[in-house]
């Protein structure tokens, strides 16, 4: 892939975890700044039921490290699932358009109870 891509995403990134029992009360969820690796994987692959090798999902060039709750990444046009620290149970979908650097805030929420 072309490393000089003039497209991708940037923004705030937060992480929270807790109860996902219905009814879900978004207001009571607490988040903090996320400061670790975020992987951007092909959304079609991610949504399919097929099992992929970890290397097929988490290519090094599709990774960025959040710093003080902020991230930025260059990506090819497409639909991605953003995943914190290779944790498949948490994801956030994002679409990248041709020649656009979009401001997309990400909120990850890990369900501890269902």
N, C-alpha and C positions, 0 to 999 in steps of 0.2 A: 504493500500500500504506500501511497505517496505521503511522506511525512510532512510535506508542506501544505497539507490540506487547509483550506480557509473555511472550514466548517466544523461544527461540533457543538458543545454545550458547556455552560458554566453556571454557577449559582450557589445558593446555600444548600447545605446537606445536614439533615438532622436524623437522629436515631432514637427510638424509644422501644420499650417492650412492656408487655403486660397482658391483661385479660382480654380475650376475644369472645367471651360468652355473649350471646345476644341478650338484651339489646346492646349494641355497641355505642358507647358514649364518647364520641370524638373529643368533646370538650374536656373530659377528665384525663385524657392521655397526656403524659409529659414526655418531652423530647429534650435531647441535649445535642450540642454540636458533635458531629461525627468526624473523627480524625484518624481514618485508616484507609485501607485499599477499597476502591470501588471498581468492580469489573463490569464492563458493558458487553453483554453477550447477545448474539442474534436472537431476537424475540421469537421468531418462527421455530428455531431449534428448541428454545427454552420452553415454549408452550406445547410442543409435541410430546407425545408419551414415550417416544424413543429414548433409549439410554445412550448418552454420549460419553466418551472418555473425557475426563477432566480437561485434558489438553485441548480438546475440540471446543470446549466452552470458554476456557479462560486463557485466551491468547494474550501474551504479554503486551502486545501493542494496543490492547483494548482495556488497559488498566490505568487508573490514576490514583493518586493518594490525596485524600481530603486533608486540608490543613485549617485548623480553627473553624471548622464548619463550612469551608468553602472548597469547591472543586472546579476544575476546568479540564476539558479533554477534547482533542481533535478526533473526529470520527468520520468515516465514510457515510454517505447518504444511506439511510435505512432505519429500521425499527429495532430498538434495543431494550433489553431488560437490564437495568442497573441492579447489581447484587453486591451487598457489603461483605467483604472478607470471605468470599466463596460460600456464603450461607444461602443455600438454595431456598430455604423456607421464607426468605425475605426478598422482595423485588419491587421495582418501580419502573414502569414503562415510559419510554421516551422515543420520540421520532426526530430524525435529523434530515433536514432538507438540503438540497444542492446549494452550495455557497452561502450558507447561513450559520452564524454562530448564535445559538439561541440561549436566552437566559431561562433556565429551567431549575427551579428549586426542587429538591428531592427530600421526601420524608419517608424513612424506613421505619416500619413498625413490626416487631417480632412478637408473634402470639405465643404466650407461655401456657395459656389454658384456652380450651375451646368449649 
